[in-house]
Amino acid sequence: MASRSSTGSVKNGNGLGPKTYIFTITTGTITTAAAIALATTDYGLTIVGVTDFDQATSYVAAQGANLHHTDGDGLESENGVALTVTFDQA
């Protein structure tokens, strides 16, 4: 059973960095490891969480710019990667 320990309030993005992205990776198209490599080397993202690598679909939580270093596209422009949700605490 949950209990309340304070009278604090919750707001959008609570507990996350300034901007957090959740990506869906379709592993039949791109491996999770390859998507993570692209995210960190080409898109200015820091990986903060990953679901099971052995599933047909995995989810990657990332924070950072999400802008390709040459064309400005986001990681979701890669085949097999979809931007599922963005938490923006701004």
N, CA, C and O atoms as a GROMACS GRO file, in nm:
protein
  360
    1MET      N    1   0.083  -0.116   0.000
    1MET     CA    2   0.000   0.000   0.000
    1MET      C    3   0.089   0.124   0.000
    1MET      O    4   0.185   0.132   0.076
    2ALA      N    5   0.055   0.218  -0.085
    2ALA     CA    6   0.131   0.342  -0.093
    2ALA      C    7   0.084   0.439   0.013
    2ALA      O    8  -0.033   0.441   0.052
    3SER      N    9   0.177   0.519   0.059
    3SER     CA   10   0.139   0.623   0.154
    3SER      C   11   0.204   0.754   0.112
    3SER      O   12   0.310   0.755   0.050
    4ARG      N   13   0.140   0.862   0.145
    4ARG     CA   14   0.191   0.994   0.109
    4ARG      C   15   0.283   1.041   0.220
    4ARG      O   16   0.246   1.037   0.338
    5SER      N   17   0.402   1.088   0.183
    5SER     CA   18   0.498   1.131   0.284
    5SER      C   19   0.511   1.283   0.292
    5SER      O   20   0.575   1.335   0.384
    6SER      N   21   0.452   1.354   0.198
    6SER     CA   22   0.457   1.501   0.203
    6SER      C   23   0.335   1.556   0.132
    6SER      O   24   0.257   1.482   0.071
    7THR      N   25   0.320   1.684   0.142
    7THR     CA   26   0.208   1.748   0.073
    7THR      C   27   0.256   1.817  -0.054
    7THR      O   28   0.186   1.904  -0.107
    8GLY      N   29   0.374   1.780  -0.104
    8GLY     CA   30   0.429   1.838  -0.225
    8GLY      C   31   0.341   1.810  -0.346
    8GLY      O   32   0.259   1.718  -0.343
    9SER      N   33   0.358   1.887  -0.449
    9SER     CA   34   0.278   1.868  -0.569
    9SER      C   35   0.365   1.810  -0.681
    9SER      O   36   0.488   1.815  -0.675
   10VAL      N   37   0.300   1.758  -0.781
   10VAL     CA   38   0.368   1.701  -0.897
   10VAL      C   39   0.339   1.792  -1.015
   10VAL      O   40   0.227   1.841  -1.032
   11LYS      N   41   0.441   1.814  -1.097
   11LYS     CA   42   0.422   1.895  -1.217
   11LYS      C   43   0.477   1.818  -1.337
   11LYS      O   44   0.546   1.718  -1.321
   12ASN      N   45   0.447   1.866  -1.456
   12ASN     CA   46   0.497   1.801  -1.578
   12ASN      C   47   0.647   1.785  -1.572
   12ASN      O   48   0.718   1.879  -1.537
   13GLY      N   49   0.697   1.666  -1.607
   13GLY     CA   50   0.839   1.642  -1.615
   13GLY      C   51   0.909   1.621  -1.483
   13GLY      O   52   1.031   1.609  -1.480
   14ASN      N   53   0.835   1.616  -1.373
   14ASN     CA   54   0.898   1.600  -1.241
   14ASN      C   55   0.996   1.484  -1.239
   14ASN      O   56   0.964   1.375  -1.287
   15GLY      N   57   1.116   1.506  -1.185
   15GLY     CA   58   1.214   1.400  -1.169
   15GLY      C   59   1.300   1.374  -1.290
   15GLY      O   60   1.392   1.292  -1.284
   16LEU      N   61   1.274   1.441  -1.401
   16LEU     CA   62   1.351   1.421  -1.522
   16LEU      C   63   1.440   1.542  -1.546
   16LEU      O   64   1.421   1.647  -1.484
   17GLY      N   65   1.535   1.527  -1.635
   17GLY     CA   66   1.618   1.640  -1.673
   17GLY      C   67   1.537   1.739  -1.753
   17GLY      O   68   1.416   1.724  -1.766
   18PRO      N   69   1.602   1.841  -1.808
   18PRO     CA   70   1.529   1.944  -1.881
   18PRO      C   71   1.444   1.888  -1.997
   18PRO      O   72   1.332   1.934  -2.019
   19LYS      N   73   1.498   1.791  -2.068
   19LYS     CA   74   1.421   1.728  -2.177
   19LYS      C   75   1.464   1.582  -2.188
   19LYS      O   76   1.583   1.552  -2.199
   20THR      N   77   1.366   1.493  -2.183
   20THR     CA   78   1.392   1.349  -2.193
   20THR      C   79   1.309   1.293  -2.307
   20THR      O   80   1.191   1.324  -2.320
   21TYR      N   81   1.372   1.210  -2.388
   21TYR     CA   82   1.306   1.146  -2.502
   21TYR      C   83   1.296   0.996  -2.476
   21TYR      O   84   1.388   0.936  -2.421
   22ILE      N   85   1.184   0.936  -2.514
   22ILE     CA   86   1.169   0.791  -2.514
   22ILE      C   87   1.155   0.748  -2.659
   22ILE      O   88   1.063   0.790  -2.730
   23PHE      N   89   1.248   0.664  -2.703
   23PHE     CA   90   1.247   0.613  -2.840
   23PHE      C   91   1.208   0.467  -2.840
   23PHE      O   92   1.246   0.391  -2.751
   24THR      N   93   1.131   0.426  -2.941
   24THR     CA   94   1.100   0.287  -2.965
   24THR      C   95   1.194   0.237  -3.074
   24THR      O   96   1.203   0.297  -3.182
   25ILE      N   97   1.263   0.127  -3.046
   25ILE     CA   98   1.357   0.070  -3.142
   25ILE      C   99   1.298  -0.062  -3.193
   25ILE      O  100   1.274  -0.154  -3.114
   26THR      N  101   1.274  -0.071  -3.323
   26THR     CA  102   1.227  -0.195  -3.385
   26THR      C  103   1.350  -0.275  -3.423
   26THR      O  104   1.416  -0.245  -3.522
   27THR      N  105   1.382  -0.376  -3.342
   27THR     CA  106   1.511  -0.443  -3.355
   27THR      C  107   1.524  -0.530  -3.479
   27THR      O  108   1.635  -0.576  -3.509
   28GLY      N  109   1.418  -0.553  -3.553
   28GLY     CA  110   1.430  -0.622  -3.680
   28GLY      C  111   1.489  -0.531  -3.787
   28GLY      O  112   1.537  -0.579  -3.890
   29THR      N  113   1.487  -0.401  -3.764
   29THR     CA  114   1.537  -0.303  -3.859
   29THR      C  115   1.675  -0.252  -3.820
   29THR      O  116   1.763  -0.237  -3.906
   30ILE      N  117   1.695  -0.225  -3.692
   30ILE     CA  118   1.821  -0.176  -3.638
   30ILE      C  119   1.839  -0.237  -3.500
   30ILE      O  120   1.741  -0.252  -3.427
   31THR      N  121   1.959  -0.271  -3.464
   31THR     CA  122   1.979  -0.327  -3.330
   31THR      C  123   1.974  -0.214  -3.228
   31THR      O  124   2.001  -0.098  -3.259
   32THR      N  125   1.941  -0.250  -3.106
   32THR     CA  126   1.939  -0.151  -2.999
   32THR      C  127   2.078  -0.092  -2.980
   32THR      O  128   2.092   0.029  -2.960
   33ALA      N  129   2.180  -0.177  -2.986
   33ALA     CA  130   2.318  -0.129  -2.970
   33ALA      C  131   2.354  -0.027  -3.078
   33ALA      O  132   2.418   0.074  -3.050
   34ALA      N  133   2.312  -0.053  -3.203
   34ALA     CA  134   2.342   0.040  -3.312
   34ALA      C  135   2.268   0.172  -3.294
   34ALA      O  136   2.323   0.279  -3.321
   35ALA      N  137   2.142   0.165  -3.249
   35ALA     CA  138   2.065   0.288  -3.224
   35ALA      C  139   2.129   0.370  -3.113
   35ALA      O  140   2.134   0.493  -3.122
   36ILE      N  141   2.176   0.303  -3.008
   36ILE     CA  142   2.243   0.373  -2.899
   36ILE      C  143   2.373   0.437  -2.947
   36ILE      O  144   2.404   0.550  -2.909
   37ALA      N  145   2.447   0.366  -3.029
   37ALA     CA  146   2.572   0.422  -3.083
   37ALA      C  147   2.544   0.547  -3.165
   37ALA      O  148   2.615   0.647  -3.152
   38LEU      N  149   2.441   0.543  -3.249
   38LEU     CA  150   2.404   0.661  -3.327
   38LEU      C  151   2.360   0.775  -3.235
   38LEU      O  152   2.400   0.890  -3.255
   39ALA      N  153   2.279   0.743  -3.136
   39ALA     CA  154   2.227   0.845  -3.044
   39ALA      C  155   2.340   0.921  -2.975
   39ALA      O  156   2.336   1.043  -2.963
   40THR      N  157   2.439   0.846  -2.930
   40THR     CA  158   2.546   0.909  -2.852
   40THR      C  159   2.653   0.975  -2.938
   40THR      O  160   2.712   1.075  -2.897
   41THR      N  161   2.680   0.921  -3.056
   41THR     CA  162   2.787   0.978  -3.138
   41THR      C  163   2.739   1.083  -3.238
   41THR      O  164   2.811   1.178  -3.266
   42ASP      N  165   2.618   1.066  -3.291
   42ASP     CA  166   2.572   1.155  -3.397
   42ASP      C  167   2.463   1.254  -3.355
   42ASP      O  168   2.444   1.355  -3.422
   43TYR      N  169   2.392   1.228  -3.245
   43TYR     CA  170   2.276   1.310  -3.210
   43TYR      C  171   2.288   1.382  -3.076
   43TYR      O  172   2.192   1.445  -3.032
   44GLY      N  173   2.402   1.376  -3.011
   44GLY     CA  174   2.424   1.451  -2.887
   44GLY      C  175   2.339   1.406  -2.770
   44GLY      O  176   2.306   1.486  -2.684
   45LEU      N  177   2.305   1.278  -2.767
   45LEU     CA  178   2.219   1.226  -2.660
   45LEU      C  179   2.299   1.146  -2.558
   45LEU      O  180   2.399   1.083  -2.592
   46THR      N  181   2.253   1.149  -2.436
   46THR     CA  182   2.306   1.065  -2.328
   46THR      C  183   2.198   0.964  -2.294
   46THR      O  184   2.084   1.001  -2.269
   47ILE      N  185   2.232   0.837  -2.294
   47ILE     CA  186   2.136   0.731  -2.266
   47ILE      C  187   2.116   0.721  -2.115
   47ILE      O  188   2.213   0.709  -2.040
   48VAL      N  189   1.991   0.725  -2.072
   48VAL     CA  190   1.961   0.718  -1.929
   48VAL      C  191   1.883   0.592  -1.891
   48VAL      O  192   1.861   0.566  -1.773
   49GLY      N  193   1.840   0.514  -1.990
   49GLY     CA  194   1.770   0.389  -1.962
   49GLY      C  195   1.742   0.312  -2.088
   49GLY      O  196   1.719   0.370  -2.194
   50VAL      N  197   1.744   0.178  -2.077
   50VAL     CA  198   1.719   0.090  -2.191
   50VAL      C  199   1.641  -0.031  -2.140
   50VAL      O  200   1.671  -0.084  -2.033
   51THR      N  201   1.541  -0.074  -2.217
   51THR     CA  202   1.472  -0.198  -2.183
   51THR      C  203   1.550  -0.316  -2.240
   51THR      O  204   1.658  -0.297  -2.296
   52ASP      N  205   1.498  -0.432  -2.225
   52ASP     CA  206   1.563  -0.557  -2.265
   52ASP      C  207   1.606  -0.555  -2.412
   52ASP      O  208   1.524  -0.528  -2.500
   53PHE      N  209   1.734  -0.583  -2.438
   53PHE     CA  210   1.789  -0.584  -2.573
   53PHE      C  211   1.735  -0.700  -2.657
   53PHE      O  212   1.738  -0.692  -2.780
   54ASP      N  213   1.686  -0.805  -2.596
   54ASP     CA  214   1.648  -0.927  -2.668
   54ASP      C  215   1.504  -0.929  -2.715
   54ASP      O  216   1.457  -1.034  -2.761
   55GLN      N  217   1.432  -0.820  -2.706
   55GLN     CA  218   1.293  -0.814  -2.748
   55GLN      C  219   1.283  -0.765  -2.892
   55GLN      O  220   1.378  -0.706  -2.945
   56ALA      N  221   1.170  -0.789  -2.956
   56ALA     CA  222   1.148  -0.740  -3.093
   56ALA      C  223   1.141  -0.588  -3.095
   56ALA      O  224   1.175  -0.525  -3.196
   57THR      N  225   1.098  -0.531  -2.985
   57THR     CA  226   1.094  -0.386  -2.969
   57THR      C  227   1.159  -0.353  -2.836
   57THR      O  228   1.130  -0.416  -2.734
   58SER      N  229   1.247  -0.254  -2.836
   58SER     CA  230   1.301  -0.208  -2.709
   58SER      C  231   1.282  -0.057  -2.700
   58SER      O  232   1.258   0.010  -2.801
   59TYR      N  233   1.295  -0.006  -2.580
   59TYR     CA  234   1.274   0.136  -2.554
   59TYR      C  235   1.401   0.194  -2.496
   59TYR      O  236   1.466   0.134  -2.411
   60VAL      N  237   1.435   0.313  -2.543
   60VAL     CA  238   1.555   0.382  -2.498
   60VAL      C  239   1.514   0.520  -2.446
   60VAL      O  240   1.446   0.595  -2.516
   61ALA      N  241   1.556   0.551  -2.325
   61ALA     CA  242   1.535   0.684  -2.268
   61ALA      C  243   1.666   0.761  -2.284
   61ALA      O  244   1.773   0.710  -2.252
   62ALA      N  245   1.656   0.883  -2.334
   62ALA     CA  246   1.776   0.962  -2.360
   62ALA      C  247   1.750   1.109  -2.328
   62ALA      O  248   1.636   1.157  -2.332
   63GLN      N  249   1.857   1.179  -2.295
   63GLN     CA  250   1.850   1.322  -2.271
   63GLN      C  251   1.956   1.391  -2.354
   63GLN      O  252   2.062   1.334  -2.381
   64GLY      N  253   1.929   1.514  -2.393
   64GLY     CA  254   2.027   1.590  -2.470
   64GLY      C  255   1.965   1.662  -2.587
   64GLY      O  256   1.846   1.692  -2.589
   65ALA      N  257   2.050   1.690  -2.686
   65ALA     CA  258   2.010   1.776  -2.798
   65ALA      C  259   1.914   1.709  -2.896
   65ALA      O  260   1.819   1.773  -2.941
   66ASN      N  261   1.936   1.583  -2.930
   66ASN     CA  262   1.862   1.512  -3.035
   66ASN      C  263   1.867   1.586  -3.168
   66ASN      O  264   1.765   1.601  -3.235
   67LEU      N  265   1.984   1.632  -3.205
   67LEU     CA  266   2.006   1.698  -3.333
   67LEU      C  267   2.128   1.636  -3.399
   67LEU      O  268   2.236   1.630  -3.339
   68HIS      N  269   2.111   1.589  -3.523
   68HIS     CA  270   2.223   1.531  -3.596
   68HIS      C  271   2.328   1.640  -3.620
   68HIS      O  272   2.294   1.754  -3.649
   69HIS      N  273   2.453   1.602  -3.609
   69HIS     CA  274   2.562   1.700  -3.618
   69HIS      C  275   2.578   1.762  -3.755
   69HIS      O  276   2.644   1.866  -3.767
   70THR      N  277   2.520   1.703  -3.860
   70THR     CA  278   2.536   1.763  -3.993
   70THR      C  279   2.406   1.816  -4.052
   70THR      O  280   2.406   1.920  -4.117
   71ASP      N  281   2.294   1.746  -4.030
   71ASP     CA  282   2.170   1.790  -4.095
   71ASP      C  283   2.061   1.838  -4.000
   71ASP      O  284   1.958   1.887  -4.046
   72GLY      N  285   2.080   1.826  -3.870
   72GLY     CA  286   1.982   1.877  -3.774
   72GLY      C  287   1.862   1.789  -3.750
   72GLY      O  288   1.775   1.826  -3.671
   73ASP      N  289   1.853   1.672  -3.815
   73ASP     CA  290   1.741   1.580  -3.791
   73ASP      C  291   1.757   1.516  -3.654
   73ASP      O  292   1.866   1.517  -3.596
   74GLY      N  293   1.647   1.459  -3.602
   74GLY     CA  294   1.652   1.386  -3.477
   74GLY      C  295   1.677   1.237  -3.500
   74GLY      O  296   1.670   1.189  -3.613
   75LEU      N  297   1.707   1.165  -3.392
   75LEU     CA  298   1.733   1.021  -3.400
   75LEU      C  299   1.617   0.946  -3.465
   75LEU      O  300   1.638   0.844  -3.530
   76GLU      N  301   1.495   0.997  -3.449
   76GLU     CA  302   1.377   0.933  -3.508
   76GLU      C  303   1.380   0.932  -3.660
   76GLU      O  304   1.297   0.865  -3.722
   77SER      N  305   1.473   1.003  -3.722
   77SER     CA  306   1.487   0.999  -3.868
   77SER      C  307   1.557   0.871  -3.915
   77SER      O  308   1.558   0.842  -4.035
   78GLU      N  309   1.615   0.795  -3.823
   78GLU     CA  310   1.681   0.670  -3.858
   78GLU      C  311   1.577   0.559  -3.876
   78GLU      O  312   1.479   0.554  -3.802
   79ASN      N  313   1.598   0.471  -3.975
   79ASN     CA  314   1.507   0.358  -3.996
   79ASN      C  315   1.503   0.270  -3.872
   79ASN      O  316   1.607   0.236  -3.817
   80GLY      N  317   1.383   0.235  -3.828
   80GLY     CA  318   1.366   0.148  -3.713
   80GLY      C  319   1.362   0.220  -3.580
   80GLY      O  320   1.352   0.155  -3.475
   81VAL      N  321   1.368   0.353  -3.581
   81VAL     CA  322   1.364   0.431  -3.458
   81VAL      C  323   1.245   0.526  -3.464
   81VAL      O  324   1.228   0.599  -3.561
   82ALA      N  325   1.162   0.525  -3.359
   82ALA     CA  326   1.048   0.615  -3.352
   82ALA      C  327   1.054   0.692  -3.221
   82ALA      O  328   1.086   0.636  -3.116
   83LEU      N  329   1.025   0.820  -3.227
   83LEU     CA  330   1.015   0.902  -3.106
   83LEU      C  331   0.877   0.876  -3.047
   83LEU      O  332   0.776   0.910  -3.109
   84THR      N  333   0.873   0.817  -2.929
   84THR     CA  334   0.747   0.776  -2.866
   84THR      C  335   0.688   0.888  -2.780
   84THR      O  336   0.568   0.915  -2.787
   85VAL      N  337   0.772   0.952  -2.701
   85VAL     CA  338   0.725   1.060  -2.614
   85VAL      C  339   0.843   1.151  -2.578
   85VAL      O  340   0.958   1.107  -2.572
   86THR      N  341   0.812   1.276  -2.556
   86THR     CA  342   0.910   1.374  -2.509
   86THR      C  343   0.859   1.435  -2.380
   86THR      O  344   0.747   1.486  -2.375
   87PHE      N  345   0.940   1.431  -2.276
   87PHE     CA  346   0.910   1.499  -2.150
   87PHE      C  347   0.992   1.627  -2.150
   87PHE      O  348   1.115   1.622  -2.150
   88ASP      N  349   0.924   1.741  -2.149
   88ASP     CA  350   0.992   1.869  -2.154
   88ASP      C  351   0.959   1.946  -2.027
   88ASP      O  352   0.844   1.984  -2.005
   89GLN      N  353   1.058   1.969  -1.944
   89GLN     CA  354   1.036   2.035  -1.816
   89GLN      C  355   1.053   2.186  -1.827
   89GLN      O  356   1.049   2.255  -1.725
   90ALA      N  357   1.070   2.237  -1.948
   90ALA     CA  358   1.090   2.381  -1.965
   90ALA      C  359   0.967   2.460  -1.926
   90ALA      O  360   0.967   2.583  -1.935
   0.00000   0.00000   0.00000
